[in-house]
Amino acid sequence: MELKIQKWGNSAAVRLPSVLLEQISASVGSSLTADVRPDGVLLTPARRKYSLADLVAQCDPKAPAPADLSGWGEVKPVGREAW
């Protein structure tokens, strides 16, 4: 897909067609990360990095605790968990 660079104030802009946004799971207001490569620029949707505090803040403090966590340390990783 060829895109045209156009003037936008004192900057340059490239319009991303809605079909392209759908393909990269992005929308108006999303952020992109730009990486300069030897053969051009790679744009990828920016992914938010969550801190443990952010995740814990989303938990319901009234939710019941799991019944049994013994053996939690022996559970084998099933994905990309960091140990």
C-alpha positions as CSV (number, residue, x, y, z in Angstrom):
1,M,0.0,0.0,0.0
2,E,1.5,3.3,-1.0
3,L,0.8,6.4,1.2
4,K,1.5,10.0,0.4
5,I,3.4,12.4,2.7
6,Q,1.5,15.6,3.0
7,K,2.1,18.9,4.7
8,W,0.3,19.4,8.1
9,G,1.2,22.8,9.6
10,N,4.9,22.9,10.1
11,S,5.1,19.1,10.0
12,A,4.5,16.3,7.6
13,A,1.8,13.7,7.9
14,V,0.7,10.4,6.5
15,R,-2.9,9.3,6.5
16,L,-3.6,5.7,7.5
17,P,-6.6,4.3,5.7
18,S,-9.2,2.6,8.0
19,V,-8.5,-0.8,6.3
20,L,-4.9,-0.5,7.4
21,L,-5.9,0.5,11.0
22,E,-8.1,-2.6,11.2
23,Q,-5.3,-4.8,10.0
24,I,-3.0,-3.6,12.8
25,S,-5.8,-3.4,15.5
26,A,-5.5,0.3,15.9
27,S,-7.9,3.2,15.7
28,V,-8.1,7.0,15.8
29,G,-6.4,8.1,19.0
30,S,-4.1,5.0,19.2
31,S,-0.4,5.5,19.6
32,L,2.2,4.0,17.3
33,T,5.9,3.3,17.9
34,A,8.2,4.2,15.1
35,D,11.5,2.2,14.6
36,V,14.0,3.4,12.0
37,R,15.3,0.4,10.0
38,P,17.9,0.3,7.3
39,D,15.1,-0.2,4.7
40,G,12.6,2.3,6.1
41,V,10.4,3.0,9.1
42,L,8.5,0.3,11.0
43,L,5.2,1.5,12.6
44,T,3.7,-0.8,15.3
45,P,0.9,-0.2,17.7
46,A,2.3,1.0,21.0
47,R,1.5,-1.5,23.8
48,R,0.9,-0.2,27.3
49,K,3.2,-1.6,30.0
50,Y,1.4,-2.2,33.2
51,S,3.0,-1.9,36.7
52,L,2.0,-4.3,39.4
53,A,0.4,-1.4,41.2
54,D,-1.8,-0.6,38.2
55,L,-3.0,-4.2,38.0
56,V,-3.6,-4.5,41.7
57,A,-5.6,-1.3,41.7
58,Q,-8.0,-2.9,39.2
59,C,-8.7,-5.8,41.6
60,D,-11.9,-5.9,43.6
61,P,-11.0,-5.8,47.3
62,K,-14.3,-7.5,48.1
63,A,-13.7,-10.5,45.9
64,P,-13.2,-13.8,47.7
65,A,-9.7,-15.1,48.0
66,P,-8.9,-18.3,46.1
67,A,-9.5,-21.3,48.3
68,D,-6.1,-22.9,48.1
69,L,-2.8,-21.5,46.9
70,S,-0.6,-24.2,48.2
71,G,1.4,-25.7,45.4
72,W,1.4,-22.4,43.5
73,G,5.2,-22.4,43.3
74,E,5.2,-25.8,41.7
75,V,3.0,-24.8,38.7
76,K,4.9,-25.2,35.4
77,P,4.9,-22.2,33.0
78,V,2.5,-22.5,30.1
79,G,3.3,-19.4,28.1
80,R,5.8,-16.6,28.4
81,E,5.8,-16.2,32.2
82,A,9.0,-14.8,33.7
83,W,10.4,-16.9,36.6
